[in-house]
Amino acid sequence: MNISVESHRMRIGLFSSNRPQKCIKPSATNPFITFYTFFILKLATFLMNSLTVSPNIFILLLELVACILDSLDPIFNALVGLLVLIYAINAFQFLLIHSYVITAIFFQTSYDFFVFSAQFSQSDLFTKFFLYKMLEMLTHGDIEPHPGPPSPLKFMHWNLNSLPAHDFRRVSILQAYAVQEKLDLIAISESALKTKIDNEKIEIDGYSIIRNDLVNTQRCGGVLLYYKNHLSVKNRPDLQFANTIVVEINISKKKVFFILSYRRPSQSDLEFTSYCEQLNDLIEKINNENPFMTLLTGDYNAKNSSWYAGDKTDKFGLAINDIFSTNAFFQIVDQPTNLTATSHHCIDLVATDQPNIIIQNEIAPSLDPNCHHQINLVKLDLKNQPPPPYKRLVYHYARANMNGLRDSCVQFDWTNSLDSLSDSKDEQVELFDNAVLNIT
């Protein structure tokens, strides 16, 4: 029988080029079946390649489990159950150790699926784009919700007397200086801003603004904080008071509190007492939140010779230094920050409870010849550097000769020694301390 060329071509699987072919469209359910099948095969391959059980044993176990349905031999069933149990324990240990890897495979597979299924429908493009981006971030595995700036963190503090002065000329000066020094925070004392002044007049590109302005009856004061837009900064108005800004900064999962405060020099004794109480309460509230560290800066208009040897301690410096000591704060500025033709004073301070984090503490010259306050320029490294080594005296109380200590205390002539120094309580305390140390 004669067979036409066309019939022969159809028998062997070839089709006429003149005949239009049908385009086979996949079913709407095919993507989901393909997705789960692909995921199971990918996961099974990964398990076989990663487990301590070899692929041959893996296949053998599958065969044995299949055979168990047809076997009635209890010994054979027990052996199969033992092998399956061993493999299950091995698999469970693997899942515990490599759960992150399996999760990454799942999200990566989901991502591949959404890319694959995009060809089947052109609807809901926005939803697919959102899921695509979400899965892309999840599969990277290194996305921080608030990464913060790269360590170290750098900030400046400057009392510029007035930001609106000279038609806001100092705003452009600050902007140029911020670019030059690559500052993360710009703390300003005596901003002299009032609520009627809009942020547009004081904006700096790349920075956000937090203000605590003057009230209408005040002539000097006000504080202002610029911070880089990439910083995770939370304003804490629940903690602040007049002429003070408190912010909470999240940097590499570490909570850092930053306090900017200005103390007016014209305060009465009652106002100064209230200011000290508010400052001390503020630090205590922050300590209750257990932060990684706290930074405190500003112009305090207080002098203390322990900060700068060229100053004479006044009552303001004594009280503020007591607050620092009570809360284990260290004041790190040791140079004059307010320079005039006739005086040099250290009144612009930086204090912290983590002084070992500070890697740079400089006094930079004022950016305006009309302003006598210099600039605090500080850089800190949040990698939590260990404190420097130091020597200290350690007493071994377990080795003490208690009878000898008791006899020495009884034999010492306390009455005559202390009576001879009755005019000076300080000398009596010093004598007592020295006597006890010598006995021990």
C-alpha positions, 0 to 999 in steps of 0.5 A: 500500500502506498503511503503518502509522504505527509502520512509518513512524516506524521508517523515518525513525529514530523509535521508539515510546515504548512500546517499551523501548530496549536500553542499549548497553554499551561493550566492555571494550576500548573504553576502551583504544582510545579512550585511544590514539586520543585521545592520537594525535589530541591529539598530532598536533593539537599538533604541527601547531599548534606546528611551523614546517611549516604544516598544509597542508604536513603533509597534503601530506607525508602524501599524498606518502608514500602516493603513493610506494608507487605511483610508480616515478619515481626523481626523484619518490621523491627529492623525496618523501624530501627533503621527509620528511627535512626534516619529520623534522628539524623534528619532531626539533628540536621534540621536543628543545625541547618534550619536557617539554610532550609529557610533560605532555600524555601524563600529562594524557591518561593522567589523563583516560583513567583518569577516563573508564575508571572508569565501566566497572568498580567493581573495584580502586577503591584502585588507580585512586585511587592512579593518579589521585593519582599522575597528578595530581601528575605533571601539575602539574609543580611538586612537590618531593620535599622542598620544605623551609621557605620561605626564610629559615630561623630558629632559636634556641639557648638554654642553659636549664640543665635542661629537667626542672627545675620540673616541665618548666615550660620546655617550655611556655615554649619552645612559646609562644616558637616560635609567636611567633618562627615558629622552624624549629629550636630548639637546646637546650644543657644539656638535662639529659635522661636516657634514662629520660625519654620524649619525651611529657614534652617534646613541642612541637606541630608539632616532631620531637625529636632527643636526645643525652642525659646518661650516668648519671654526668654531672650537667650537659650533654646537647643537644636539637634540635626541628625543624619537621615539614615540614623534611627533616632527617636525623639523622647519628649517624655524625658526632656525639659526646658532647653533640653533635648533627649533622643534615643538612637539605635545603632547596630542593635545598641540603644544610645541616649543622647542628651543636649542641654543648655543652662542659662547663667542667669538662673536664680538659686531656686531655678538652679536647684530645680535644673539639677533635680531635673537633670539627675532625674533624667539620667536616672530614668534613662538608666532604668531603660538599661541603654548601652551608653548615654552621652550628655553635652551642652553649655552648662555655664559652670566651672570646675578645676577638675575639668580644666585646671585654669578654672576656679570651681564655682557652686554650679560646677560643684553641683553638676560635677556631683551629678556626674559622679553620682551617676558614674559619668565622666566629663571628658573635656579638659580644655577651655571652650569659651575664649575671650580676650580676658578669660578662658573657661571650660563650660561646654561639656561632654560627659558619658558613662562609657568613656572608653568608647570615645576615640576622639575628643577635640576642641575645634575653633569657632566657625564665626569670629563673633562667637567666643564658644569653641566646638566640641568635636567627638567621635566614638566607636560602638564596638565596645573596646575593652578598658585599658589595663590598670593595677589595683590592690586586691586583699585576700580576706581569707588569708587574714590573721583575724586575731592579729588584726584585733590585737593591733586595733586594741593596742592602737591609741585611738583616743589620744591620736584623734583628740590631737586632731579635734580641730579638723574632722578631715584630718581625723578621717585621714588618720583613721583611714591610714591607721586601718590600712597600716594595720591590715 
